Amino acid sequence: MSQQRSSVLSLKGVRIQDPFWSEYIRLVRDVVVPYQWDALNDRVPGAEPSRAIRNFKIAAGEETGEFYGMVFQDSDVAKWLEAVGYLLQTEPDPDLEQVADAVIDLIAKAQREDGYVNTYYLLKEPGREWTNLSECHELYTAGHLIEGAVAYYQATGKRKILDAVCRLADHIDSVFGPEPDKIRGYDGHQEIELALVKLYHATGEARYLRLSRFFLDERGREPHFYDREYERRGRTNHWGSDFMITKRSYSQAHAPIREQESAEGHSVRLVYMCAAMADIAAETGDEGLLEACRRLWKSIVTRRMYVTGGIGSMAQEESFTLDYDLPSDTAYAETCASIGLIFFAQRMLNIEPDSRYADVMERALYNTVLGGMSKDGRHFFYVNPLELWPDACGKNHAYDHVKPVRQGWFGCACCPPNVARLLASLGQYLYTVKDRSVNAHLYVGGEADIEVGGQRIRFKQQSELPWEGRVRFELEVESESDFTLALRIPEWSGAAVIRLNGELYDAETANGYALIRRWWKSGDQVELVLPMDVLRIKGHPLLRDTVGKTALQRGPLVYCLEEADNGKNLQGLFLPSRSEAISEFDPNTLGGVQVIRMDAQRLSEKDWGEELYRRDADTSFEPAALTFVPYYAWANRGVGEMAVWVKEKA
Amino acid sequence: MSQQRSSVLSLKGVRIQDPFWSEYIRLVRDVVVPYQWDALNDRVPGAEPSRAIRNFKIAAGEETGEFYGMVFQDSDVAKWLEAVGYLLQTEPDPDLEQVADAVIDLIAKAQREDGYVNTYYLLKEPGREWTNLSECHELYTAGHLIEGAVAYYQATGKRKILDAVCRLADHIDSVFGPEPDKIRGYDGHQEIELALVKLYHATGEARYLRLSRFFLDERGREPHFYDREYERRGRTNHWGSDFMITKRSYSQAHAPIREQESAEGHSVRLVYMCAAMADIAAETGDEGLLEACRRLWKSIVTRRMYVTGGIGSMAQEESFTLDYDLPSDTAYAETCASIGLIFFAQRMLNIEPDSRYADVMERALYNTVLGGMSKDGRHFFYVNPLELWPDACGKNHAYDHVKPVRQGWFGCACCPPNVARLLASLGQYLYTVKDRSVNAHLYVGGEADIEVGGQRIRFKQQSELPWEGRVRFELEVESESDFTLALRIPEWSGAAVIRLNGELYDAETANGYALIRRWWKSGDQVELVLPMDVLRIKGHPLLRDTVGKTALQRGPLVYCLEEADNGKNLQGLFLPSRSEAISEFDPNTLGGVQVIRMDAQRLSEKDWGEELYRRDADTSFEPAALTFVPYYAWANRGVGEMAVWVKEKA
């Protein structure tokens, strides 16, 4: 429909073979997805029951019993199916496929004649479908089913689940819309919007795109849908308060989406919505909508994002707060929100390749998202603070949402499957193609088959990220081909050096990408060297939490201090502003990571005495040899203090 | 019973005439107490109803209707009566006395034959008296009635209310005690304990002292009283959760009081309990109890107290948290808690005059307590943060308890009457007498008649505090008298200079007091000069919130920066470590206060651009001429930023 959009890369064409990332993807395949399957079937000893599969069995008439769980319990099955779909797109696994086929049979059996499927409403509130969108995630759950179905269909070519969700989407299309006999409404938790775009891509059916756009455009209009359905259903609440109905900004329903100036409310909902807005802008060429996307992007990344790519400054309402309010210790920075930010970034890159989108995507991926999962794949952070004083957890309730170590699966039911589906589909985030240009956004080793100007080009990539900034491409073409390879020069890089077939290449740059345009032939090699100095990052002067402090970053990785290396009382450490940073790979730390060592000063307690306040205190310091480790790897050595931002000293 | 205790000064003997404090006491008399009376009678337009007087009228059979309000609604009437008592002790007011007599008649009429009085139970749960001490403040309410009665009796000599609360106390004594037919219990909110000591002083009846000690000693013992009464009443909750029953430390019932090592839980309860512990230790010479008082005192003032004398680091549970956890922005620091800390300090001074107790008393009084009330006497802070970013209030829910301006009466029902009764009884806190020594703790102008060694001595004091450190005493004696006048040398003072009848006097000091022992004759004059430099206060290195920062103090006053004087973005201000502080009285600021001016530096935003984080940021500063104002006077010029702690720069 429009020329704005880059073509979508099939995950099938990308095979990741990377010393850093392959291990994470293996974890998803070997640990996370099987573990999740056990969880969905209530086979994890000691865990709270999920009963998500059982809900479907009851709805399908295979078992008897009652619905159990949250109103959106079905979405756990859907996200599992989506992760399975991505895994199968990159590597066949007949056993896994067989399990998934059985789940699909079950979902199809539970589906009502008219296409409707949602085990909560089918079992618990039959006849009350579509009466409480603001609170009950009914379209959200449908959206996840659609995403799972599309991923599985793309992996296997099997249409059963795709057909099922088409019937579901058609049913939704018959219920919602601008026509007088339909509901002019939308879901409290955005998700259906981006899912319908995926369904449109999978099927080519324009009505799904139209329905997605309807949901977006309807949002936040007056007279307000939440009020209308509230009155219609007799003023009942699902969650025991009318908060989700009255606090419109919580679900970004306080104004029409094109009029929203800043990132407000529940952070996951906002970025899921933005991803769909960008999708629709790309498909329709709607400049107003694209402008709204750019505005909300800017609101997030220039005023409301942690240096780790985390978003959402407060636990209450899992929400954005206000500009420049980014407390390190009480941060929410939900793992899912950074995943959603990556979704949004990916869509913006599809529209307008600009390295600033990719910089944020990389920042969120390498820091918050990666930090969300432990190295064993069995423990997860929901909340990702930038500073931790574990002694205060449990004692000062301001930190009740902060966990000092990653929790088992059921400590946080939404983030683990989200991490799984993102990592399983990582190949989708590396490149975009537009016209005769291939943009490389993330440097992750492996092979990608990309169609440019009608020809299939194979890009073999080797990357030493995140430890060193050396990246090498080798191309295979069927015949000589004229196109541009656009290599992202990350914001963290020193002066990049490019060699084409061994010769220095002086590339033009555009929007943060070094452009190599030529007639490519098989065997052409490009080497990219991105100097990785240790960077002393400063926060904007209006960022209250970071004034007078610095954070270290090297390559895409933000670093932190941990008690394990530096002792307690990290608050007393000061970095001399000219102190030299030495980076080295330490095979003995955290299974092998690049650490940063720096001489610093520690506020001395020695001569202080026991007074809490002193009038004549001569501040004295002791030398301290500090070791910084990558933020993503924190909290893997027991409970201890952690800090990303460290005080500076002239 | 013991020699440890100093004699109690009658408020009647103290007449405050002070350029600083008289105005506050006038406010209590002319504004706060009348306003409170209107509030108790539901005559404040726009305010939530109190119905506290009406509850008594219904209980007395004068009106019909239902109980309204909190379970401890009666205590509002009691605190009003207590403030009235103090006002009448210092100045007769026949009209006010008449109103109070009518209230007393009403209370007496509502009182049951057996002495019991509590309108909640009489009207709402008759027959359920004494079944839910852990939650329902029944003894707390009785304690306030007793305090009110004693104050009124001491003012007027009228026994009616004293006799009524004696009957109440005797009833309580018949219900509670170690005997098998009595309840071995105590109140969830400590208050009765200190009230019974006052009743003992007023009546000489040792059983009240014994009962107080019983309540203290019973607290926190196993098997736990809260469990026993919970089972006995059939596991019901008053507040909808069993939190007050199961979280023992909330009400300092997690261990016997002598075994409590640190200040835990609800901060007001803790200090009310400590005040009673000190009372009992003084009366009984119980060294173990005194040691427990010292231990809890030390826990508060060396690890858990704000520089403003505020206590309680978190809003949740209005509570202490852990050592060195004193966040400025999310502080609770309830006004009532600082008042309770003053109660505790006063009792410790009675036992062992040590200027460290008086230093804390003064710190809490001049900063948090005074700051709790507006200059019009009609607006109050419940919560006293040390840093405010008003834009975040209402947007970041971590600050939901923080109000950027003082609220009208019913925004906070407990602090205003507590401020009123403290200020109305300020005369009780100035001096203690022990043997042949009179210790002057607070420098407040006026006259005090104090009996020393059988002779009544009149101390006429003139004080320039808090603006200047000049204090002058003139004594009137009936005949020459040999005793020691011990003048507190505050922690904030430079080298003190004392002149006796115009001659330099080289005083010995003991426990922070300069001792002047001599045969005093009428007309003897003592002049005390306490140099008031601007002090740069530092926090203990383990105080996370204050590392790298400084607070200014001059005399007893802690200072702060306000947006009104210094613009927005106080977080970007840095005090050069050697910058000179100039203090001057500014009649145009806040109705005339001593301000402090200092040249500082402001982090520049000029060349920053819109990036949130920068790798190459050269921090640049602009000069900034800062004005600090006394903390107690903040938030009297509209809504704006405020900060006590300011960053330092080498």
HADDOCK unambig.tbl for C-alpha pairs under 7 A between the chains (distance, minus, plus):
assign (segid A and resid 302 and name CA) (segid B and resid 610 and name CA) 6.30 0.50 0.50
assign (segid A and resid 302 and name CA) (segid B and resid 611 and name CA) 5.48 0.50 0.50
assign (segid A and resid 302 and name CA) (segid B and resid 612 and name CA) 4.79 0.50 0.50
assign (segid A and resid 303 and name CA) (segid B and resid 612 and name CA) 6.14 0.50 0.50
assign (segid A and resid 314 and name CA) (segid B and resid 396 and name CA) 6.55 0.50 0.50
assign (segid A and resid 316 and name CA) (segid B and resid 397 and name CA) 6.38 0.50 0.50
assign (segid A and resid 321 and name CA) (segid B and resid 395 and name CA) 5.28 0.50 0.50
assign (segid A and resid 321 and name CA) (segid B and resid 396 and name CA) 5.27 0.50 0.50
assign (segid A and resid 322 and name CA) (segid B and resid 392 and name CA) 6.83 0.50 0.50
assign (segid A and resid 322 and name CA) (segid B and resid 395 and name CA) 6.58 0.50 0.50
assign (segid A and resid 392 and name CA) (segid B and resid 322 and name CA) 6.85 0.50 0.50
assign (segid A and resid 395 and name CA) (segid B and resid 321 and name CA) 5.30 0.50 0.50
assign (segid A and resid 395 and name CA) (segid B and resid 322 and name CA) 6.59 0.50 0.50
assign (segid A and resid 396 and name CA) (segid B and resid 314 and name CA) 6.57 0.50 0.50
assign (segid A and resid 396 and name CA) (segid B and resid 321 and name CA) 5.28 0.50 0.50
assign (segid A and resid 397 and name CA) (segid B and resid 316 and name CA) 6.39 0.50 0.50
assign (segid A and resid 535 and name CA) (segid B and resid 615 and name CA) 5.84 0.50 0.50
assign (segid A and resid 536 and name CA) (segid B and resid 615 and name CA) 5.71 0.50 0.50
assign (segid A and resid 537 and name CA) (segid B and resid 613 and name CA) 6.39 0.50 0.50
assign (segid A and resid 537 and name CA) (segid B and resid 614 and name CA) 5.54 0.50 0.50
assign (segid A and resid 537 and name CA) (segid B and resid 615 and name CA) 4.52 0.50 0.50
assign (segid A and resid 538 and name CA) (segid B and resid 613 and name CA) 5.59 0.50 0.50
assign (segid A and resid 538 and name CA) (segid B and resid 614 and name CA) 5.39 0.50 0.50
assign (segid A and resid 538 and name CA) (segid B and resid 615 and name CA) 6.37 0.50 0.50
assign (segid A and resid 538 and name CA) (segid B and resid 617 and name CA) 6.36 0.50 0.50
assign (segid A and resid 539 and name CA) (segid B and resid 612 and name CA) 5.93 0.50 0.50
assign (segid A and resid 539 and name CA) (segid B and resid 613 and name CA) 4.58 0.50 0.50
assign (segid A and resid 539 and name CA) (segid B and resid 614 and name CA) 6.54 0.50 0.50
assign (segid A and resid 540 and name CA) (segid B and resid 612 and name CA) 5.05 0.50 0.50
assign (segid A and resid 540 and name CA) (segid B and resid 613 and name CA) 5.90 0.50 0.50
assign (segid A and resid 541 and name CA) (segid B and resid 572 and name CA) 6.63 0.50 0.50
assign (segid A and resid 541 and name CA) (segid B and resid 603 and name CA) 6.64 0.50 0.50
assign (segid A and resid 541 and name CA) (segid B and resid 605 and name CA) 5.94 0.50 0.50
assign (segid A and resid 542 and name CA) (segid B and resid 569 and name CA) 6.88 0.50 0.50
assign (segid A and resid 544 and name CA) (segid B and resid 571 and name CA) 5.69 0.50 0.50
assign (segid A and resid 547 and name CA) (segid B and resid 571 and name CA) 6.93 0.50 0.50
assign (segid A and resid 547 and name CA) (segid B and resid 572 and name CA) 6.55 0.50 0.50
assign (segid A and resid 569 and name CA) (segid B and resid 542 and name CA) 6.91 0.50 0.50
assign (segid A and resid 571 and name CA) (segid B and resid 544 and name CA) 5.71 0.50 0.50
assign (segid A and resid 571 and name CA) (segid B and resid 547 and name CA) 6.95 0.50 0.50
assign (segid A and resid 572 and name CA) (segid B and resid 541 and name CA) 6.66 0.50 0.50
assign (segid A and resid 572 and name CA) (segid B and resid 547 and name CA) 6.55 0.50 0.50
assign (segid A and resid 603 and name CA) (segid B and resid 541 and name CA) 6.65 0.50 0.50
assign (segid A and resid 605 and name CA) (segid B and resid 541 and name CA) 5.95 0.50 0.50
assign (segid A and resid 610 and name CA) (segid B and resid 302 and name CA) 6.29 0.50 0.50
assign (segid A and resid 611 and name CA) (segid B and resid 302 and name CA) 5.46 0.50 0.50
assign (segid A and resid 612 and name CA) (segid B and resid 302 and name CA) 4.78 0.50 0.50
assign (segid A and resid 612 and name CA) (segid B and resid 303 and name CA) 6.13 0.50 0.50
assign (segid A and resid 612 and name CA) (segid B and resid 539 and name CA) 5.95 0.50 0.50
assign (segid A and resid 612 and name CA) (segid B and resid 540 and name CA) 5.07 0.50 0.50
assign (segid A and resid 613 and name CA) (segid B and resid 537 and name CA) 6.40 0.50 0.50
assign (segid A and resid 613 and name CA) (segid B and resid 538 and name CA) 5.60 0.50 0.50
assign (segid A and resid 613 and name CA) (segid B and resid 539 and name CA) 4.60 0.50 0.50
assign (segid A and resid 613 and name CA) (segid B and resid 540 and name CA) 5.90 0.50 0.50
assign (segid A and resid 614 and name CA) (segid B and resid 537 and name CA) 5.54 0.50 0.50
assign (segid A and resid 614 and name CA) (segid B and resid 538 and name CA) 5.39 0.50 0.50
assign (segid A and resid 614 and name CA) (segid B and resid 539 and name CA) 6.54 0.50 0.50
assign (segid A and resid 615 and name CA) (segid B and resid 535 and name CA) 5.83 0.50 0.50
assign (segid A and resid 615 and name CA) (segid B and resid 536 and name CA) 5.72 0.50 0.50
assign (segid A and resid 615 and name CA) (segid B and resid 537 and name CA) 4.51 0.50 0.50
assign (segid A and resid 615 and name CA) (segid B and resid 538 and name CA) 6.37 0.50 0.50
assign (segid A and resid 617 and name CA) (segid B and resid 538 and name CA) 6.35 0.50 0.50
assign (segid A and resid 650 and name CA) (segid B and resid 650 and name CA) 6.36 0.50 0.50
